[in-house]
Each structure stands twice: as structure tokens, then as C-alpha cells.
Amino acid sequence: MNKIVSSETVVKGIRRRIRTKYSWEEKIRIVLEGIRGEESIANLCSQEKMPNCLYYPCSKYFLEAVKKRLSGGHKQWTQHS
């Protein structure tokens, strides 16, 4: 029994195997570089081989986490002063 596989299935399998996985540390580093604004987000993503569609959700998540931490951590910092 020979199984016929479409070319689309083969391409999807190859992309899945070569897809780069970024750790949270790498994502944070890239987002911080983007926030610095020394170069465009498109250039940054191109250099890091990160799709723009991955950068923006990471950026949003990171900024929300920082905002939450700063708003909750403010009381903690003033108590230790």
C-alpha cells in the first residue's frame, strides 16, 4: 500500500521541522531591542529571522506584564524605603 502524499502536506511538514522556536529570554531581548527604536521592527525581525506576526503579540504580552508588575510592585517598593 503506497500512500500518496500531496506536495502541500510535504511542505507543511518541512516547515514544521525547520520552524525556529524562541525562548522567552530571546523574545524579551528582541522586544527590548524593538522598544529602543534604534532600527525598524521589520529590520529587527528580519535580522532575528522572527516573523512580524510573532513579534507583536510578544511585545504586547511583555508590556502588559511590565505594566502589571509595576502597578502591583509599586506598594512593595515604597514599603521597603
N, C-alpha and C positions, 0 to 999 in steps of 0.2 A: 504494500500500500504506500504509494508515493503521495506525500502531502504537498499540494501546490500552495505556495505562499505568495501573496501579492507583493509587488515591489514596495507599496506603501507600508506594509507590515514590516518588511525588512529595514526600510529607512527609519521607521519609528524605533525599532529595536536597537539600531546602531546609535541613534541619538540618545536613547535612554542610557546606553552603556558609556557614552563619552561625555554625558552631561556633567558639568562641574558642580560639585557640592561645596558650598561655602559654610565655614563655621561661623558662629555668632561673633567671634572675635574679628574675623575677616570682614564680616558685614558691617560691624561697628566702625572699623578702621576706614572702610570705603565711604561710609556715610559721613564720618567726621571730615574726611578729605573733601567731600562734596559740600559740606557746610562751610568750610574755609573759603570756598569760592575761588581758589587760585586758577582753576580751569573749569570748563563747562562740564555738566553732568554727562553729556553724551561722550565727550573725550575721556572722562574718567572711567565710565562704564566700558568703553572700547578698550582702554588700556588694561583694565582688570578682567576683560572678557566676561563681563556681567551684563545680562540683558537689562535694559531700562525698566522693563516690567517687573524686575526683581528689586531694583534699587529703590523705587518709590515706596512700595509697601514696607521695606526695611526701614527707610528713612522715617516714615510716619510712625511706625511702631517704636522706634528708638526715641523720637522726640516726645511721644506720648509717655513713654516710660520715664524719661528725664523729668518731664513736667510733673508727673505723679510723684516721683521721688522728691523733687524739690518742694512741692506743696506739702507733702507729709513730713519730710525731713526737716523743715524749717523750725518747727517747735523743738525737735530733738536738739538741733544745733544751738538754739538760744538757751536751752536749759543747762547746757554744759559750760556756757560762758561765764 
